[in-house]
Each structure stands twice: as structure tokens, then as C-alpha cells.
Amino acid sequence: MSESMQGLKRSHRCAELSNSNIGNEVTVMGWVQKRRNLGSLIFVDLRDRSGLLQIVFDENSVGKEGFEKAGTLRSEFVLAVTGEVVKRSGAVNTNLKTGEIEVIAKSFRILSESETPPFPIEANSQTKDEIRLKYRFLDLRRPDIQRNLILRSKAATVIRNFLTEEGFLEIETPILMKSTPEGARDYLVPSRVHHGKFYALPQSPQLFKQLLMCSGYDRYFQIAKCFRDEDLRADRQPEFTQVDMELSFVNDEDVMEVNERLIQKLFKDLIDVDVELPLQRMKWIDAMNQYGSDKPDTRFEMKIIDVSEVVKNCGFGVFTSALENNGYVRGLNVKGQAGMPRKKIDALVKDAKELGAKGLAYLCVNEDGSYKSSFAKFMADEELKAICQAMNAENGDLLLFAADSFKVVCDVLGTLRLKLAKTLDLIDENKFNFLWVTEFPLLEWSEEENRYTAMHHPFTMPMEEDLDKIETDPGAVRAIAYDIVLNGVELGGGSVRIHQNDIQEKMFETLGFTKEDAHERFGFLLNAFKYGVPPHAGLAYGFDRLIMLMVKADSIRDVMAFPKVKDASCLMTKAPDVVDAEQLKELGIEILDEESEE
């Protein structure tokens, strides 16, 4: 039966106790992890967020009635225990912080009883995600999830303290704002007062932080909630947290320098990892050419090699046809894998086709120097040798080739590079490889919209030497933009912003906006720019992704308290859900059934 605390005060968390407390009387409170009844003694592992502590109940210390009550304890009962800290009478448990001590209970209270939980409350749970997330309030008791969220809290504190010392001001920006669709879909919020009109939840505080620079706040930051109505994956959620910042009177180097020091401090203070500065730099075009990705994983080699020049006059039509259509022929050298079974190679070919390629050519350089290939019969030995030389191939290597457009070749070889590295165990999971990717294209062509779209956003500054190409060759214009990448994951991105009206107008024209369109969407920012705007630049991190990588979790769900699942629903609260008809009526909203929509 549950009891009240009756004035009891907790003196310590469970794992805060150590040998230095031996002989002290303490009061601890927490959940029963496990109970072991040895007849004359009952042992209970008591758990709170700090860890486990062994409590010993015997009849001499708690009395006959207390001992009988201790025999009724079950997993997840909540206890308050007062007793004496002593040296362990049994074997020391080296796996526990409190493994050398135990508490002999003198009195205790059952503060709350528990039904049998639907899964064990333990680290590295093998329980299905659907069950864990339905009972997330129990899943959050698991020690590994608690460690993740504790580190997340500490990271937020380190970030706040560091940026404050660097002269940044923490300023909150609105959650209810105007929809400015240019990128992912907005979450819309209907207005009751303004019928037929909607707010949008922010995809980022981008426009407001630029307004803060116009207002003279010079250095701003915010740990901000953001929302995007897009498809989910392991490192994406409909609502997420961003470490957002903007600085005035700076250039890209200034932004990168302060963030390098922030990253260095975070990793040293929280997980004792030394990050060497300055971080590696790589131009976007080099990242794409060598790794097939603008967020390359540099923890292993296997770079993409261009053999277009070598094969331009060969007899293999797949290669020459791609080159005639302004495409490329590029390959991967998978060291030591010439003996890969045909079935696995066929699976790679299938992957390539799913990524948009017509196929995947391969060449096995056998241990005796002979070849096994999908295209050898179309080439002379000299041509095959030239390819092997260009690919730095040795006996025993497997060479894979894609021949197609720049985008398809990069997609195929970049994806296969990562897949092969995981399959062949080439990645050192203990490495933290950071780099800045710079000089992104300012614009990218959208086949769907038949126009150029901003690769980052419409306020990104072009590189000065490319300004004259905005009207004549927009696709060749590079941006003063920079992404910070860790182990093949984009941690964050930023850019120098446009602060000159003439350049901003050219940018809008190139994006296909009329002056009216631009003012309809971004008028409040453009108006502010009329009244003296400083040069400014910024960056934003995905906070959830950062913590996920720091703790080596497989998903950002393991570093968020209450995440959603793949269809953006919450299994615990059953959100989203229907609402009362009266609420919809107030908002002037009618829900059409599927037949009516058709």
C-alpha cells in the first residue's frame, strides 16, 4: 500500500554515494530495479537517474513487519529508504559506481506501487520501438536513455555559457509566424480571430534573426524549436531543436572560427574527445567529385576516381555514350574484394538502378592478374590495364563503375561507397571526423518547378568573383556558404547573407520572383533592409543530430524525450487526433471526407 513521504527529505541520489559515506545515515529514493529474497536477507537494487544502489533488508534492522513488507516489493515500486552506508558484505560489483557499498535499511516507505511493466527497464532494450514509444514514460527510465538526455542538458548549458562569454545574446523569436514557402512544407495553424488566415510554425528563425541584426543586436543565439512537415528518417523529426546564431560585421571565417572553438569545448567537456583545430576544409565540388556527397564520411578511404579521359575512345558503348551526352565515367576501388560473389555484385547493380543509373559495370582483378568483368570483351588488354592503372588497382581488387550524368554518378557511387564501407566494416566507429564543406552552388535547377531554387535560402550571398554570372550562368555561381559535417552527417549549415538591395533583387529575379512576389513573401525583411543593414552571417546546428552523434545513438529518437514515429504521430498520446466539431466551427474549417475530396 502506498504511503506519503511524511516530511522525509532525500539526502543523496543513489549513485552519489561512495566509500566516503561509509558510516553515514542517508535517505535515498527511487525505483526498484530488482529484488532478490535469500530468506534471511532481501536485496533490492534501487534506481534513480544517477544509477543503482544496493539496499539490504534484514529483520534485525527493519523489524519483522518491515521485513515482511520488503518481501512484497516488485519491479518499479517507488521507495524511500533511510539507512546506514556500509562496505559491501559480498563481492564488489566493479560494473557499478556504488559497487563497493550498500545501505542497510533501517526504515522505508512504499511511496508508490507499480503494475508489471510491459518490458524490462534496462539499457540497450531489445523491445520493439512501437512498444517502447507507446510506453515512452517507462522507456525514459532506461539508464542509457537517461544518460543521453542528461548529456543533452549539459550540452545546452555549455553552449549557452560559451556563447554568452563570446558576447552573444539569447533572444527568443516567434513560434507563430507568416508562411514563407520556399523549401520544406510548413505546418500551418489556423487563426480563430482572422478567419481564413493561417500562421506557420517556423522551419527556422532565419528571417527574425536577420531582423535582429538590422536592429543592432550584433550577436544573437537561440536554442530554438523548429518544425518541418516532411518525410521522416533516422535523423529527422517533424519538430526538432536548432542551435541558431547570427553575427554582424563578420565574414565566413569569423563564423567558422567561433564555432570550431564551441565544438572543441563541447566534445572535450562532455565526452573527453580532443578535437584538433582548425577543422578540415573541403570545397563542395571536391566533396562531390571524391565522395559523391556534400556531407562526406572521411573516416575511411575509397574515394571516387574519374576515368572519363581514360575510356573516352574505348570500345564499350555504355561508357562512350555517357561521355557523348556530357556525362562522366567514374569508379570505386573496393580493395581486396575481387572474390565478391556474383550474387552480391548483382545486388549492387540493383542498388545502382534504384538510384537512377542504367546499371553498374564491374571489373575484378583476380589474384593471378587476370580479369573477370562485365565489359572486358569490349576492350583491348591495353585499355583494361590503363583503367586499372588509373584506379590504382592491385591484384585482388574489385572495381565498380557508373557512367551517367554528374548527379546520377555521384548519387550511385556515393551511396555504394557508404554501403560497402558498412558491409565490409571499414569504418572506425571511435573516430569523430569533422570538416567544413564550402563554396556550395548558390542555386540548383528544379525539374519539378522548371526554375532555379536556392540551395540554402534566397538570402545567401554569392561569392564576389561570381557576381557577374548571376544573369548569364546562374548554375555556375558559388555561394559564401558552409556546412559543418561530422562522420558523414550534416551537423549544421550557414552562410554570409546578402545585405545589398541590388544583389538581393537580382537573386529574386533569378529565382523567378517578381518584385510583388518578393514583397508579398518577405516584405517585412526587405523593408528593414532599407534602413541600414550591417553585413551579417550565421549558422545553425541540428542539436538533436549533434547529441545523437556524441552518444553514438542510432536515431535522434534516442536523444529526444518524446519523439514521433515515421508518420509523424505520437504513439503515446495518439497525436495528431480529431478535435471537437465546435472547435473546427470556430476556426471556419470543414473536414471533407475522401469521397468529397475526389
C-alpha atoms as one frame of an Amber mdcrd trajectory, in Angstrom:
protein
   0.000   0.000   0.000   1.364   3.422  -0.961   2.445   5.829   1.773   3.264
   9.545   1.822   6.746  10.970   2.388   5.601  12.395   5.778   8.350  15.004
   5.895  11.142  12.714   4.670  13.856  14.514   2.698  16.161  12.811   0.229
  19.780  13.305   1.293  21.510  11.859  -1.792  20.807  10.405  -5.191  21.577
   6.694  -5.309  24.873   6.762  -7.218  26.122   9.903  -5.468  27.102   7.721
  -2.503  30.611   6.253  -2.242  33.159   4.885   0.255  33.437   8.371   1.737
  29.846   7.995   3.039  30.502   4.743   4.955  29.047   5.094   8.455  26.650
   7.883   7.438  22.882   7.672   7.760  21.272   8.577   4.446  17.840   8.775
   2.844  17.545   7.694  -0.781  14.515   7.451  -3.053  13.938   5.721  -6.343
  12.515   2.770  -8.262  13.019  -0.931  -7.539  15.129  -2.348 -10.352  15.350
  -5.865  -8.940  14.559  -7.756  -5.704  16.392 -10.876  -4.513  15.000 -12.795
  -1.495  17.621 -15.002   0.180  15.381 -15.982   3.100  17.074 -14.144   5.948
  18.079 -11.202   3.753  16.336  -9.294   0.987  18.438  -7.339  -1.512  16.922
  -4.558  -3.618  18.668  -2.646  -6.401  17.268   0.868  -6.108  17.480   3.035
  -9.236  17.245   6.747  -9.917  18.674   8.882 -12.720  22.173   8.720 -11.177
  22.392   4.909 -11.197  21.887   1.874  -8.944  22.401   1.347  -5.218  22.073
  -1.949  -3.331  19.729  -1.838  -0.323  19.830  -4.648   2.255  16.779  -5.501
   4.355  17.062  -7.834   7.344  14.671  -8.451  10.177  17.085  -7.056  12.787
  17.256  -3.656  11.088  13.679  -3.144   9.826  11.734  -5.406  12.205   9.519
  -8.364  11.392   6.708  -6.285   9.897   9.131  -4.236   7.800  10.872  -7.385
   6.585   7.561  -8.903   5.503   6.687  -5.670   3.719  10.075  -5.750   1.930
   9.105  -9.187   0.639   6.180  -7.624  -1.246   8.374  -5.227  -3.251   8.175
  -5.581  -7.015   9.920  -4.072 -10.013   9.198  -0.322 -10.439   7.746   0.207
  -6.938   8.868   3.645  -5.713  10.635   3.619  -2.329  12.046   5.995   0.233
  14.740   4.257   2.295  16.642   5.508   5.347  19.651   3.508   6.429  23.399
   3.297   7.051  26.028   3.181   4.311  28.365   0.206   4.865  31.082  -1.627
   2.952  29.613  -4.446   0.847  29.433  -7.728   2.701  29.528  -9.709  -0.545
  31.607  -9.446  -3.713  32.368  -5.976  -5.059  30.464  -5.147  -8.273  33.015
  -3.370 -10.473  30.308  -2.545 -13.054  28.552  -0.145 -10.649  29.657   3.262
  -9.377  28.319   2.121  -5.987  29.711  -1.408  -6.337  31.805  -1.243  -3.130
  28.997  -0.143  -0.782  25.426  -0.933   0.216  22.819   0.607   2.510  21.440
  -1.352   5.466  17.811  -0.221   5.619  16.536   0.975   8.997  13.151   2.139
   7.740  11.437   2.525   4.403   8.209   3.593   2.821   6.493   2.376  -0.344
   5.666   5.699  -1.980   4.007   4.136  -4.998   3.235   0.643  -6.290   3.546
  -0.427  -9.920   1.921  -2.850 -12.268   4.276  -5.209 -14.078   5.835  -3.081
 -16.858   5.345  -4.276 -20.455   9.124  -4.586 -20.958  12.234  -4.651 -18.729
  13.578  -1.256 -17.704  17.173  -1.850 -18.748  19.849  -0.434 -21.032  20.083
  -1.496 -24.684  16.492  -2.727 -24.732  15.602  -5.207 -27.466  11.921  -4.285
 -27.174  10.256  -3.198 -30.423  10.256   0.560 -30.982   6.451   0.627 -31.248
   6.076  -0.744 -27.707   8.847   1.437 -26.292   7.315   4.615 -27.755   3.775
   3.713 -26.694   5.092   3.485 -23.131   7.680   6.226 -23.557   7.285   7.326
 -19.904   8.705   3.901 -18.971  11.276   3.834 -21.768  12.632   7.139 -20.445
  13.545   5.373 -17.187  16.133   3.262 -19.036  19.681   4.184 -17.929  21.020
   4.656 -21.488  18.181   7.000 -22.498  18.611   8.927 -19.238  22.361   9.265
 -19.885  21.592  10.657 -23.356  19.130  13.246 -22.057  21.439  14.246 -19.199
  24.261  14.822 -21.697  21.834  16.791 -23.887  21.030  19.051 -20.939  24.723
  19.555 -20.175  25.406  20.350 -23.843  22.758  23.076 -23.818  24.375  24.576
 -20.701  27.879  24.503 -22.245  26.564  26.139 -25.440  24.747  28.869 -23.504
  27.742  29.628 -21.300  30.243  29.608 -24.183  28.203  31.845 -26.483  27.344
  34.240 -23.644  31.069  34.611 -22.887  31.626  35.298 -26.603  29.223  38.245
 -26.464  26.089  36.566 -27.850  22.626  37.493 -26.564  19.971  34.798 -26.185
  16.786  36.155 -27.769  13.579  34.205 -28.431  11.823  34.581 -31.775   8.126
  33.878 -32.520   6.662  30.401 -32.967   3.560  31.736 -34.741   4.743  33.470
 -37.879   3.898  34.196 -41.527   4.186  31.318 -44.007   7.017  31.958 -46.493
   7.010  28.732 -48.519  10.431  28.223 -50.072  11.791  24.804 -49.092  10.103
  22.175 -46.929   6.350  22.299 -46.239   5.164  24.491 -43.374   2.987  23.331
 -40.514   0.004  25.695 -40.637  -2.021  26.998 -37.674  -5.490  28.436 -38.397
  -6.432  31.743 -36.791  -9.747  31.949 -34.911  -9.751  35.762 -34.970  -8.711
  36.162 -38.616 -10.983  33.704 -40.424  -9.404  32.010 -43.421  -5.905  33.099
 -42.437  -3.088  30.973 -41.058   0.104  31.210 -39.096   3.015  28.918 -39.889
   5.289  27.231 -37.383   8.911  28.240 -38.075  11.152  25.980 -40.130  13.957
  28.083 -38.671  14.266  31.562 -37.117  16.109  32.729 -40.272  14.153  35.911
 -41.086  13.817  37.032 -37.473  17.497  36.587 -36.715  18.363  38.702 -39.760
  15.931  41.340 -38.478  17.746  41.239 -35.134  20.969  42.075 -36.983  19.146
  45.027 -38.600  18.108  46.054 -35.097  21.696  46.234 -33.862  21.878  43.168
 -31.613  25.159  42.182 -33.264  25.465  38.625 -31.871  22.326  36.539 -31.321
  21.749  32.900 -30.424  18.814  30.708 -29.522  18.214  27.029 -28.795  15.101
  27.047 -30.924  12.230  24.664 -31.658  11.653  24.309 -35.400   9.049  22.451
 -37.466   9.043  20.907 -40.939   6.238  18.927 -42.495   8.390  16.444 -44.411
   9.062  12.713 -44.575  10.924  11.312 -41.584  14.098   9.209 -41.328  16.547
   8.183 -38.598  17.945  11.699 -38.083  14.814  13.739 -38.867  11.668  14.614
 -36.881   8.700  16.936 -37.608   9.738  19.062 -34.628  13.388  19.426 -33.791
  15.805  21.701 -31.963  18.293  24.040 -33.586  21.248  25.865 -32.077  20.780
  29.059 -34.056  23.106  32.038 -34.276  23.733  35.184 -36.309  26.617  37.680
 -36.189  27.059  41.201 -37.594  30.184  42.819 -39.088  31.794  39.420 -39.753
  32.796  37.208 -42.655  32.572  33.440 -43.113  35.948  32.883 -41.435  34.743
  34.613 -38.255  31.659  32.390 -38.043  33.643  29.197 -38.615  36.330  30.170
 -36.104  33.964  30.763 -33.168  32.051  27.576 -33.967  35.213  25.495 -34.156
  36.065  26.565 -30.632  32.500  25.811 -29.494  32.687  22.292 -30.976  36.102
  21.735 -29.399  34.800  22.729 -25.956  31.616  20.646 -26.225  33.445  17.464
 -27.166  36.177  17.908 -24.553  33.894  18.872 -21.667  31.165  16.312 -22.320
  32.802  13.185 -23.777  36.530  13.906 -23.295  37.313  13.894 -27.024  40.064
  16.224 -28.267  39.048  17.978 -31.496  42.058  19.346 -33.367  41.691  22.834
 -34.837  41.408  24.155 -37.429  38.888  21.677 -38.826  39.473  20.243 -42.298
  38.046  22.294 -45.205  36.732  20.889 -48.477  35.090  22.657 -51.412  31.669
  21.353 -52.415  32.863  20.344 -55.879  35.760  18.335 -54.394  33.418  16.602
 -51.936  31.084  15.609 -54.773  33.896  14.501 -57.078  35.765  12.456 -54.476
  32.944  11.193 -52.245  29.742  11.621 -54.269  28.229  13.544 -51.355  28.129
  17.073 -49.940  28.391  15.519 -46.470  31.250  13.050 -46.946  32.230  10.457
 -44.377  36.026  10.760 -44.274  36.624   8.040 -41.671  37.642   5.647 -44.474
  39.272   5.993 -47.891  37.691   4.541 -51.063  37.489   7.822 -52.960  35.711
   8.084 -56.301  38.100   8.189 -59.279  37.269   9.797 -62.630  38.305   7.634
 -65.605  36.426   9.624 -68.265  39.618  10.602 -70.096  40.960   7.044 -69.983
  37.850   5.450 -71.541  36.730   8.191 -73.931  37.868   6.230 -77.005  37.244
   2.701 -75.724  35.002   0.146 -77.381  32.440  -0.063 -74.582  29.367   1.837
 -75.754  27.932   2.390 -72.264  30.991   4.459 -71.331  31.363   6.364 -74.606
  27.626   7.076 -74.851  27.602   8.656 -71.382  30.577  10.840 -72.301  28.996
  11.916 -75.587  25.997  13.143 -73.572  28.231  15.333 -71.351  28.261  12.673
 -68.642  31.074  11.046 -66.670  32.587   7.627 -66.085  33.773   7.229 -62.521
  34.615   4.307 -60.301  35.327   2.899 -56.845  38.219   0.601 -55.993  36.936
  -1.873 -53.401  40.255  -3.184 -52.115  40.646  -6.944 -51.791  37.110  -7.766
 -52.931  37.728  -9.324 -56.372  36.322 -12.569 -54.971  32.977 -10.991 -54.036
  30.216 -13.473 -55.012  28.294 -12.620 -58.176  25.079 -12.524 -56.142  26.428
  -9.608 -54.066  27.662  -7.764 -57.150  24.208  -8.191 -58.713  22.693  -6.687
 -55.554  24.958  -3.646 -56.009  23.837  -3.364 -59.643  20.226  -3.412 -58.445
  21.003  -0.648 -55.917  22.545   1.460 -58.688  19.439   1.092 -60.855  17.198
   2.122 -57.947  19.340   5.265 -57.624  18.675   6.236 -61.248  21.551   4.577
 -63.129  21.055   2.298 -66.123  23.408  -0.195 -64.481  26.786  -0.691 -62.817
  29.864  -2.002 -64.620  32.432  -4.070 -62.732  35.962  -5.363 -63.205  37.510
  -7.973 -60.902  41.311  -8.035 -60.926  41.983 -11.633 -59.912  44.918 -12.636
 -57.709  46.729 -14.012 -60.768  46.282 -10.702 -62.623  43.533 -11.951 -64.946
  40.224 -10.124 -65.325  36.603 -11.007 -64.758  34.370  -8.216 -65.988  31.001
  -7.170 -67.337  32.708  -5.250 -70.158  36.161  -6.834 -70.766  35.061  -8.312
 -74.090  34.517  -4.785 -75.445  38.062  -3.629 -74.630  41.626  -4.446 -75.542
  44.022  -5.571 -72.802  45.852  -2.248 -73.016  42.602  -0.384 -72.302  41.847
  -2.605 -69.300  45.369  -2.073 -67.978  45.004   1.701 -68.399  41.751   1.629
 -66.384  43.398  -0.453 -63.644  46.319   1.953 -63.520  44.010   4.977 -63.273
  42.072   3.217 -60.480  45.281   2.284 -58.575  44.147  -1.335 -58.798  46.150
  -4.257 -57.465  45.552  -7.957 -57.798  42.530  -8.910 -55.701  40.655  -5.604
 -56.126  37.079  -5.095 -57.310  36.414  -2.043 -59.490  32.883  -0.642 -59.840
  31.922   1.956 -62.465  28.972   4.282 -63.059  28.521   6.080 -66.388  25.866
   8.771 -66.390  25.169  12.435 -65.549  27.094  14.154 -62.755  24.155  13.837
 -60.334  23.461  10.159 -61.025  27.141   9.164 -60.874  27.538  10.989 -57.548
  24.324   9.504 -56.101  25.231   5.967 -57.135  28.903   5.864 -56.161  28.411
   7.992 -53.032  25.676   5.656 -51.774  27.525   2.441 -52.703  30.701   3.760
 -51.061  28.887   4.075 -47.737  27.061   0.761 -48.098  30.281  -1.135 -48.902
  32.118   0.535 -46.004  29.448  -0.650 -43.556  29.214  -4.121 -45.070  32.997
  -4.583 -45.102  33.484  -2.995 -41.655  35.809  -0.259 -42.934  34.570   2.483
 -40.582  36.318   3.221 -37.289  33.310   3.970 -35.069  35.552   5.630 -32.464
  36.588   8.422 -34.840  34.998  11.869 -34.907  35.904  13.318 -38.316  34.775
  16.924 -38.726  35.057  19.053 -41.817  33.670  22.215 -43.327  32.194  21.904
 -46.808  32.410  25.294 -48.539  31.658  27.046 -51.845  28.290  25.409 -52.455
  26.414  26.253 -55.633  24.182  29.232 -54.938  21.334  27.738 -56.977  20.115
  24.353 -58.177  17.760  23.606 -61.042  14.367  22.184 -60.106  12.888  19.991
 -62.854   9.616  19.927 -60.937   9.252  23.729 -60.811  11.183  24.398 -64.048
  13.243  27.122 -62.390  16.302  27.700 -60.241  15.817  27.346 -56.496  18.137
  28.457 -53.712  20.321  25.599 -52.472  20.287  27.138 -48.984  17.835  30.091
 -48.967  17.216  33.252 -51.014  19.344  35.455 -48.713  22.664  33.663 -49.259
  25.489  35.866 -50.574  27.144  34.839 -53.868  30.933  34.727 -53.979  32.171
  38.121 -55.149  34.089  36.714 -58.134  30.892  35.018 -59.385  28.537  38.014
 -59.155  28.739  38.722 -62.889  27.422  35.202 -63.656  24.081  35.574 -61.851
  22.286  36.648 -65.025  24.375  34.822 -67.644  25.199  31.484 -65.967  23.258
  31.136 -62.695  24.175  27.460 -62.210  27.888  28.326 -62.048  27.529  30.854
 -59.205  29.061  29.753 -55.914  27.725  30.821 -52.534  29.581  32.003 -49.454
  28.003  29.068 -47.657  29.443  26.480 -45.307  28.169  23.244 -43.811  29.783
  21.531 -40.845  29.859  17.753 -41.313  30.639  15.017 -38.793  31.119  11.380
 -39.843  29.008  11.774 -42.954  26.172  13.654 -41.234  25.406  17.325 -41.809
  25.518  18.870 -38.343  24.686  22.373 -39.433  24.901  24.934 -42.156  25.185
  28.638 -42.623  26.181  31.416 -44.944  27.063  35.049 -45.330  23.788  36.875
 -46.040  23.015  39.352 -48.794  22.768  42.844 -47.326  22.836  44.897 -50.575
  19.483  45.634 -52.223  20.723  45.321 -55.814  22.155  41.830 -55.237  19.024
  40.736 -53.381  16.817  41.917 -56.255  18.960  40.026 -58.768  18.670  36.923
 -56.612  14.867  37.157 -56.529  14.743  37.691 -60.303  16.892  34.602 -60.866
  14.587  32.589 -58.600  11.652  33.680 -60.753  10.068  36.060 -58.217   8.551
  39.308 -59.367   9.053  42.339 -57.115   5.454  41.854 -55.988   6.087  38.161
 -55.146   9.213  39.012 -53.184   7.446  41.726 -51.179   4.419  39.509 -50.582
   6.620  36.822 -49.061   9.482  38.739 -47.485   8.311  42.370 -47.411   8.943
  42.869 -43.706  12.601  41.872 -44.122  13.098  43.876 -47.318  11.577  46.957
 -45.666  14.001  46.589 -42.765  16.878  46.437 -45.236  16.003  49.985 -46.368
  17.061  51.404 -43.010  20.728  50.478 -42.708  21.574  46.795 -42.566  25.001
  45.575 -41.413  26.922  42.815 -43.208  25.956  39.656 -41.345  26.354  35.876
 -41.382  25.164  32.954 -39.341  24.908  29.239 -38.788  22.509  26.733 -37.238
  23.176  23.254 -35.852  20.741  20.389 -35.623  21.010  19.975 -31.845  19.362
  16.534 -31.855  21.765  15.238 -34.524  24.749  16.639 -32.635  23.777  14.804
 -29.442  22.940  11.621 -31.410  26.485  11.547 -32.793  28.106  12.409 -29.471
  26.428   9.475 -27.692  26.648   7.189 -30.778  22.906   6.567 -30.893  21.330
   5.040 -33.993  18.459   7.533 -34.122  17.656  11.024 -32.861  14.641   9.425
 -31.148  17.100   8.138 -28.536  18.169  11.674 -27.610  14.701  13.297 -27.577
  12.296  12.962 -24.660   9.068  12.484 -26.620   9.765  11.809 -30.310   7.341
  10.994 -33.094   7.407   7.920 -35.348   7.813   7.739 -39.118   4.323   9.010
 -39.973   4.834  11.995 -37.599   2.443  10.580 -34.989   2.985  10.119 -31.246
   2.198   6.548 -30.185   1.943   7.561 -26.525  -0.529  10.472 -26.762  -2.077
   9.398 -30.104  -1.389  12.828 -31.635  -2.483  14.010 -34.126  -6.131  13.282
 -33.338  -9.603  14.501 -34.209 -10.961  17.581 -32.438 -14.461  18.664 -31.477
 -16.687  19.904 -34.291 -17.256  23.081 -32.263 -13.526  23.889 -32.312 -13.446
  23.498 -36.095 -16.571  25.636 -36.471 -14.920  28.452 -34.511 -11.998  28.313
 -36.937 -14.180  28.166 -40.024 -12.747  24.785 -41.009 -14.648  21.897 -42.543
 -13.092  18.440 -42.867 -14.015  16.782 -46.164 -14.112  13.009 -46.321 -12.072
  11.307 -49.045 -15.097  10.844 -51.345 -15.954  14.557 -51.145 -12.340  15.484
 -51.923 -12.431  13.319 -55.040
